[in-house]
Amino acid sequence: METLEDLKRRIKSTEELQSVVRTMKALAAVKIRQFEKAVESLDDYNRTVEMGLQVVLKGREDVQIGARSVKKKRVGAFVFGSDQGMCGPLNDQIVSHAMKEMEGISGQERENRLVMAVGHRVSAKMEEAGQAVEEYLSVPGSVTGILPKVRHLLAKIDEWQTERELEEVFLFFSKQLSGARYEPRTVHLLPVDKQWLARIRERKWPGKSVPTFTMDWDPLFSALIRQYLVVSVFRAFAESLASENASRLASMQGAEKNIQEQLGSLRMRYHQQRQMSITEELLDIVSGFEALSGNQ
């Protein structure tokens, strides 16, 4: 049977754990908002890039952007997960989604897939699912850490296209919906969607006249497409990080509820044990008094 001291120690350690969980909840909520704001800020920049594309595409219906013809179709995939735990089923869900999507996209052997995992835990789960991972990239801890990772990822795409005859590139990440809710998403990054370019070209210009440009068309168009890639990859990072913290927030909410229930049970048992101890002491006093009275 647990003593009062045992129960007091358990209550203290549970209260300390509750404090840790509350701190992690607060940090997750703050980070969610930071990454949400990063995604929101991308919208304005993306709109600027698309307006630039709209200008250079006017009157250029003969633009040809497509995959190169290769003997073996190689598909590149970037799977975004987490480095840390306590984020619920996020890594399992994105790995399951990525594996299912790649089976439907490539129709080829797994050896013809070039996969980079963003996050140690998602990398391990990809390996467990039978998919070899070319490289593992750590998850940035803040918004400011995203851009260097974006540059690394784009450099890897360039390397794969040059040395490995890469044909298509996909991003698999979790998109936050609201609060602690998120869902897996797929973005077909390369080759650039021709229908998307056509829709941009046919948009109505918001001003009175379409701007003109003086630099060569090819480098300008390439630079704008590069910025489109930067925006797409940056958004995947930010959305994935927001989802990771949303999943962690949900896990911490569940843990906090369990801790509160455990604390309630421990405190009730402590009070019961203490009351029993007081009652036993009173009974001992009464018995002793009665024994002394009987001897007189």
C-alpha positions in Angstrom: 0.0 0.0 0.0 1.3 3.4 -0.9 2.2 5.7 2.0 1.4 9.4 2.2 5.0 10.2 1.2 4.8 8.0 -1.8 1.7 9.7 -3.0 3.1 13.2 -2.3 6.2 12.3 -4.5 3.9 11.0 -7.3 1.8 14.2 -7.2 4.8 16.4 -7.3 6.3 14.6 -10.3 3.0 14.6 -12.1 2.6 18.4 -11.5 6.1 18.9 -12.9 5.2 16.9 -16.0 2.0 19.0 -16.4 4.1 22.1 -16.3 6.3 20.7 -19.1 3.3 19.8 -21.2 1.8 23.2 -20.8 5.1 24.8 -21.9 5.3 22.6 -24.9 1.6 23.5 -25.8 2.5 27.2 -25.6 5.6 26.8 -27.7 3.7 24.8 -30.3 0.9 27.4 -30.5 3.5 30.2 -31.0 5.3 28.3 -33.7 2.1 27.5 -35.5 1.3 31.2 -35.8 4.9 32.0 -36.9 4.7 29.5 -39.8 1.2 30.6 -40.7 2.4 34.1 -41.0 5.3 32.9 -43.2 2.8 31.2 -45.5 0.6 34.3 -45.6 3.6 36.5 -46.5 4.3 34.1 -49.4 1.0 34.9 -51.1 2.0 38.5 -51.9 5.4 37.4 -53.2 3.8 34.6 -55.3 1.4 37.1 -56.7 4.3 39.3 -57.8 6.1 36.4 -59.4 2.9 35.4 -61.3 2.4 39.0 -62.5 6.0 38.9 -63.8 5.2 35.7 -65.6 2.1 37.3 -67.0 4.1 40.1 -68.5 6.8 37.8 -70.2 4.2 35.3 -71.4 2.0 37.9 -73.3 2.1 37.0 -76.9 4.3 33.9 -76.3 1.9 31.0 -76.9 4.8 28.9 -78.3 6.5 28.5 -74.9 7.7 24.9 -74.6 8.4 23.6 -71.1 8.5 19.9 -70.6 10.3 16.9 -69.3 13.3 15.6 -71.2 13.0 12.3 -73.0 15.0 9.7 -71.1 15.3 6.0 -71.4 14.2 5.3 -67.8 11.7 7.6 -66.2 13.2 8.9 -63.0 11.0 10.6 -60.4 12.4 12.8 -57.7 10.5 13.2 -54.4 10.9 15.3 -51.4 9.1 14.0 -48.3 8.6 16.5 -45.5 8.3 15.2 -41.9 9.9 15.9 -38.5 13.1 15.4 -36.6 11.5 15.3 -33.2 8.8 13.1 -31.7 5.6 13.8 -29.9 3.8 14.9 -33.0 1.2 12.2 -33.3 0.8 10.2 -36.6 2.2 13.0 -38.8 5.2 11.0 -40.1 3.2 7.8 -40.6 0.5 9.6 -42.5 2.9 11.5 -44.9 5.0 8.4 -45.6 1.8 6.4 -46.4 0.6 9.2 -48.6 4.0 9.6 -50.4 4.3 5.8 -51.0 0.8 5.6 -52.4 1.3 8.6 -54.6 4.6 7.5 -56.0 3.2 4.1 -56.9 0.5 5.8 -58.9 2.8 8.5 -60.4 5.9 6.6 -61.6 4.6 3.1 -62.4 8.3 2.1 -62.2 10.5 0.2 -59.9 11.4 1.9 -56.6 15.0 1.9 -57.8 14.1 4.6 -60.3 12.9 7.0 -57.6 15.2 9.6 -56.1 14.0 10.5 -52.7 15.1 13.1 -50.2 13.6 13.0 -46.7 13.2 16.3 -44.8 13.3 15.1 -41.2 15.1 12.2 -39.5 12.0 10.4 -38.3 10.3 10.5 -41.7 13.6 9.2 -43.3 13.6 6.2 -41.0 9.9 5.5 -41.8 10.5 5.7 -45.5 13.3 3.1 -45.1 11.0 0.9 -43.1 8.4 1.2 -45.9 11.0 -0.2 -48.3 11.9 3.0 -50.1 15.6 3.9 -50.2 16.4 7.5 -49.3 19.1 9.3 -51.2 19.7 12.0 -48.6 18.3 13.2 -45.3 17.9 16.9 -44.6 17.3 18.2 -41.1 14.2 20.3 -40.4 14.7 24.0 -39.8 13.8 25.2 -36.3 12.5 28.6 -37.3 11.2 30.6 -40.2 14.7 32.2 -40.7 16.2 28.7 -41.2 13.9 27.7 -44.1 15.6 29.7 -46.9 19.0 27.9 -46.6 17.2 24.6 -46.7 15.3 25.7 -49.8 18.5 26.6 -51.6 19.9 23.1 -50.7 16.9 21.4 -52.0 16.9 23.3 -55.3 20.6 22.6 -55.7 19.8 18.9 -55.3 17.2 19.1 -58.0 19.8 20.7 -60.3 22.2 17.9 -59.5 19.7 15.2 -60.1 18.6 16.7 -63.4 22.3 17.0 -64.6 23.7 13.8 -63.3 20.7 11.4 -62.9 18.5 12.3 -65.8 15.6 13.3 -63.5 12.3 13.8 -65.3 9.7 14.8 -62.7 9.8 16.3 -59.2 7.1 16.0 -56.5 6.8 17.5 -53.0 4.9 15.5 -50.3 4.1 17.5 -47.2 1.4 18.1 -44.6 -0.8 21.2 -44.9 -2.3 22.7 -41.9 -6.1 23.2 -42.2 -7.1 24.9 -38.9 -6.2 24.6 -35.3 -4.6 21.2 -34.8 -6.0 19.8 -38.1 -3.8 19.0 -41.1 -3.8 16.7 -44.2 -1.2 15.3 -46.6 -0.7 17.2 -49.9 1.2 16.6 -53.2 2.7 19.3 -55.4 3.9 18.4 -58.9 6.9 20.8 -58.9 8.5 19.9 -62.2 8.0 20.0 -65.1 6.1 23.3 -64.8 2.3 22.9 -65.5 1.7 24.3 -69.0 -2.0 24.8 -68.2 -1.0 26.9 -65.2 1.2 29.1 -67.4 -1.6 29.4 -70.0 -4.0 30.6 -67.3 -1.5 33.2 -66.1 -1.0 34.4 -69.7 -4.7 34.8 -70.2 -5.4 36.7 -67.0 -6.6 40.3 -67.2 -3.9 42.7 -66.2 -5.0 44.8 -63.2 -3.7 48.1 -64.5 -4.3 50.2 -67.6 -1.4 48.8 -69.6 0.8 45.7 -69.4 4.4 46.7 -68.5 7.3 46.1 -70.9 10.8 44.8 -70.3 14.2 45.3 -72.0 16.3 42.4 -70.9 16.5 39.2 -72.9 13.4 37.0 -72.6 15.1 33.6 -71.8 17.0 34.6 -68.7 14.1 36.7 -67.4 11.7 33.8 -67.8 14.1 31.4 -66.3 14.6 33.7 -63.3 10.9 34.0 -62.7 10.4 30.2 -62.9 13.2 29.9 -60.4 11.4 32.2 -58.0 8.2 30.1 -58.5 10.2 27.1 -57.4 11.6 29.0 -54.4 8.0 30.0 -53.4 6.7 26.4 -53.8 9.4 24.8 -51.8 9.4 27.4 -49.1 5.6 27.0 -48.7 6.1 23.2 -48.4 8.6 23.7 -45.6 6.3 26.3 -43.8 3.2 24.2 -44.2 4.9 21.1 -42.9 6.4 22.8 -39.9 3.0 24.4 -39.1 1.4 20.9 -39.4 4.1 19.3 -37.2 3.4 21.8 -34.4 -0.3 21.5 -34.9 0.0 17.7 -34.4 2.3 18.2 -31.4 -0.3 20.7 -29.9 -3.0 18.0 -30.3 -0.8 15.4 -28.7 0.0 17.8 -25.8 -3.7 18.5 -25.3 -4.4 14.8 -25.0 -1.5 14.4 -22.6 -2.6 17.3 -20.5 -6.1 15.8 -20.2 -4.6 12.5 -19.1 -2.3 14.2 -16.6 -5.3 16.2 -15.1 -7.2 12.9 -14.7 -4.2 11.3 -13.1 -3.6 14.2 -10.8 -7.3 14.1 -9.7 -7.0 10.4 -8.9 -3.7 10.9 -7.0 -5.0 13.8 -5.0 -8.2 11.9 -4.1 -6.2 8.9 -3.0 -3.9 11.2 -1.0 -6.8 12.8 0.8 -8.4 9.5 1.5 -5.1 8.1 2.8 -4.6 11.2 5.0 -8.1 10.9 6.3 -7.6 7.3 7.1 -4.3 8.1 8.9 -6.0 10.8 11.0 -8.9 8.5 11.8 -6.5 5.8 12.9 -4.6 8.3 15.1 -7.9 9.4 16.7 -8.9 5.8 17.3 -5.5 5.1 18.9 -6.0 8.1 21.2 -9.5 7.1 22.2 -8.4 3.5 22.8 -5.6 4.7 25.0 -7.8 7.0 26.9 -10.4 4.2 27.5 -7.6 1.9 28.6 -6.3 4.4 31.1 -9.8 5.2 32.4 -10.5 1.4 32.9 -7.3 1.0 35.1 -8.3 3.7 37.5 
